[in-house]
Amino acid sequence: MAGERYVIATAENNFQITIRNILNPRGYTFLDHCRDAAVLMRLIRTYCPDFVIIDLSSQIRDIRGIMEAIDDELICTCILIGDETEIDNCDVIDKSRVLTYCYKGRERETLAYSVEIGLLNYIRVSRLEKKLKEMTESFETRKSVDKAKWILMNRHNITENEAYQRIRKKSMDTRLTMRAIADAIICTYEIEKG
């Protein structure tokens, strides 16, 4: 990959410099660094980085909430760096979709690899989330259209195909989605039914 942009969260200036010296020569672009969670979230929202590197040993307060927000909202990849006990005690990783880690002291050898894996995983998860959302919307649309067809079939004594054609024609005539037309039919039916 390379060319991706990143933010670092650490209280140690030397750590931040070390990370930059590892990643910048590989083509990654450093955006900014911070020392606390509130600033980190502001930097993430402002810069929209491709990944964030968090130093677990720097004792940044409320970092758990930031990691959960990054994961819940699929904002970007998050690379956690800490010693083995810090990583083991960080139970957020077990449930995460976009968090990965690198052991402190070995970041020279493994950081670039961890970043690559994290970015690839983020892309994969984002695609799956998008596909799931599309499938859910498609299913909900189909349910609404089927219910609207049933209402039209019972109300006007027509076939399923004729009901579908009416919904489709109304959709094209009004330039609304079939789901919007179906929802309007359902709403009208429910209001009339009382």
C-alpha positions as CSV (number, residue, x, y, z in Angstrom):
1,M,0.0,0.0,0.0
2,A,1.7,3.2,1.1
3,G,0.6,6.8,0.8
4,E,-1.9,6.2,3.7
5,R,-2.1,8.9,6.3
6,Y,-1.8,8.4,10.1
7,V,-2.1,10.0,13.5
8,I,-0.2,8.9,16.6
9,A,-1.5,9.0,20.2
10,T,1.2,8.9,22.8
11,A,2.6,10.9,25.7
12,E,6.2,10.0,24.8
13,N,7.9,12.2,22.2
14,N,10.6,9.6,21.5
15,F,7.9,7.0,20.7
16,Q,6.3,9.3,18.2
17,I,9.6,10.0,16.5
18,T,10.4,6.3,16.3
19,I,7.1,5.5,14.7
20,R,7.6,8.3,12.2
21,N,11.1,7.1,11.4
22,I,9.7,3.6,10.7
23,L,6.7,4.5,8.6
24,N,7.5,7.7,6.7
25,P,10.4,6.2,4.7
26,R,7.9,3.5,3.6
27,G,5.6,6.1,2.0
28,Y,3.1,6.7,4.8
29,T,2.2,10.3,5.7
30,F,2.3,11.5,9.3
31,L,-0.5,14.0,10.0
32,D,-0.3,14.8,13.7
33,H,0.1,13.4,17.2
34,C,-1.7,14.0,20.5
35,R,-1.4,13.1,24.2
36,D,-5.0,12.6,25.2
37,A,-8.2,10.9,24.0
38,A,-10.3,14.0,23.4
39,V,-7.7,15.5,21.1
40,L,-7.3,12.1,19.4
41,M,-11.0,11.9,18.5
42,R,-10.9,15.5,17.2
43,L,-7.8,14.7,15.1
44,I,-9.6,11.6,13.7
45,R,-12.7,13.6,12.8
46,T,-10.7,16.4,11.3
47,Y,-8.1,14.5,9.3
48,C,-9.9,11.3,8.5
49,P,-6.7,9.3,8.7
50,D,-6.3,5.8,7.2
51,F,-5.0,4.5,10.5
52,V,-4.2,5.6,14.0
53,I,-1.4,4.3,16.2
54,I,-2.1,4.3,19.9
55,D,0.7,3.7,22.5
56,L,-1.0,1.7,25.3
57,S,1.8,2.3,27.7
58,S,1.4,6.1,27.7
59,Q,-1.7,5.8,30.0
60,I,-3.9,8.0,27.8
61,R,-7.2,8.4,29.8
62,D,-10.4,7.2,28.2
63,I,-8.6,5.5,25.4
64,R,-10.9,2.5,25.7
65,G,-13.9,4.6,24.6
66,I,-12.0,6.0,21.6
67,M,-11.0,2.4,20.5
68,E,-14.7,1.3,20.8
69,A,-15.9,4.4,18.9
70,I,-13.3,3.7,16.1
71,D,-14.4,0.1,15.9
72,D,-18.2,0.8,16.2
73,E,-18.2,3.5,13.5
74,L,-15.6,1.8,11.3
75,I,-13.7,5.1,11.2
76,C,-10.2,3.8,10.4
77,T,-7.8,1.1,11.3
78,C,-6.3,1.3,14.7
79,I,-2.9,-0.1,15.6
80,L,-2.3,-0.6,19.3
81,I,1.3,-0.8,20.5
82,G,2.1,-2.0,24.0
83,D,3.9,-4.7,25.9
84,E,2.4,-8.2,26.2
85,T,0.6,-7.6,29.4
86,E,-1.0,-4.4,28.1
87,I,-2.2,-6.1,24.9
88,D,-3.5,-9.1,26.9
89,N,-5.4,-6.8,29.3
90,C,-7.0,-5.0,26.4
91,D,-10.2,-7.0,25.9
92,V,-11.5,-4.6,23.3
93,I,-9.2,-6.3,20.7
94,D,-11.1,-9.7,21.0
95,K,-14.4,-8.2,19.8
96,S,-12.9,-5.7,17.4
97,R,-13.3,-5.5,13.6
98,V,-10.6,-2.9,13.0
99,L,-8.1,-3.0,15.9
100,T,-4.8,-4.8,15.5
101,Y,-1.7,-4.7,17.7
102,C,2.1,-4.7,17.7
103,Y,4.3,-5.5,20.7
104,K,6.4,-2.6,22.0
105,G,10.1,-3.2,21.5
106,R,9.5,-5.1,18.3
107,E,7.9,-2.4,16.4
108,R,10.8,-1.9,14.1
109,E,10.4,-5.4,12.7
110,T,6.6,-5.7,12.8
111,L,5.0,-2.3,12.6
112,A,4.9,-2.0,8.9
113,Y,3.5,-5.5,8.6
114,S,0.9,-4.8,11.3
115,V,-0.1,-1.6,9.4
116,E,-0.5,-3.5,6.1
117,I,-2.6,-6.2,7.7
118,G,-4.7,-3.7,9.6
119,L,-5.4,-1.7,6.5
120,L,-6.3,-4.8,4.4
121,N,-8.6,-6.0,7.2
122,Y,-10.2,-2.6,7.4
123,I,-10.9,-2.7,3.7
124,R,-12.3,-6.2,3.9
125,V,-14.6,-5.4,6.9
126,S,-15.8,-2.1,5.3
127,R,-16.8,-4.0,2.1
128,L,-18.6,-6.7,4.2
129,E,-20.4,-4.0,6.2
130,K,-21.5,-2.2,3.0
131,K,-22.7,-5.5,1.5
132,L,-24.6,-6.4,4.6
133,K,-26.3,-2.9,4.6
134,E,-27.3,-3.3,1.0
135,M,-28.7,-6.8,1.6
136,T,-30.6,-5.6,4.6
137,E,-32.1,-2.7,2.7
138,S,-32.9,-5.0,-0.2
139,F,-34.7,-7.4,2.1
140,E,-36.6,-4.6,3.8
141,T,-37.7,-3.3,0.4
142,R,-38.8,-6.8,-0.7
143,K,-40.8,-7.2,2.5
144,S,-42.6,-3.8,2.0
145,V,-43.3,-4.5,-1.7
146,D,-44.7,-8.0,-0.8
147,K,-46.9,-6.6,1.9
148,A,-48.1,-3.8,-0.5
149,K,-48.9,-6.4,-3.2
150,W,-50.9,-8.4,-0.7
151,I,-52.9,-5.3,0.2
152,L,-53.6,-4.5,-3.4
153,M,-54.5,-8.1,-4.3
154,N,-57.0,-8.3,-1.5
155,R,-58.4,-4.8,-1.9
156,H,-58.8,-4.8,-5.7
157,N,-59.1,-8.6,-6.4
158,I,-56.1,-8.6,-8.8
159,T,-53.2,-11.1,-9.3
160,E,-49.8,-10.7,-7.7
161,N,-48.3,-9.7,-11.1
162,E,-50.9,-7.0,-11.6
163,A,-50.3,-5.7,-8.1
164,Y,-46.5,-5.6,-8.8
165,Q,-47.0,-3.8,-12.1
166,R,-49.2,-1.2,-10.4
167,I,-46.5,-0.5,-7.8
168,R,-43.8,-0.4,-10.4
169,K,-45.8,2.0,-12.7
170,K,-46.6,4.3,-9.8
171,S,-42.9,4.3,-8.9
172,M,-41.9,5.3,-12.4
173,D,-44.6,7.9,-12.8
174,T,-43.8,9.6,-9.5
175,R,-40.0,9.0,-9.7
176,L,-40.1,7.4,-6.2
177,T,-38.6,4.1,-5.2
178,M,-40.8,1.1,-5.2
179,R,-40.2,0.9,-1.4
180,A,-41.6,4.4,-1.0
181,I,-44.7,3.5,-2.9
182,A,-45.1,0.3,-1.0
183,D,-44.7,2.0,2.3
184,A,-47.3,4.6,1.3
185,I,-49.7,1.8,0.4
186,I,-49.1,0.1,3.7
187,C,-49.5,3.3,5.6
188,T,-52.7,4.1,3.9
189,Y,-54.0,0.6,4.6
190,E,-53.1,0.8,8.3
191,I,-54.8,4.2,8.6
192,E,-58.0,3.0,6.9
193,K,-58.0,-0.2,9.0
194,G,-57.8,1.9,12.1
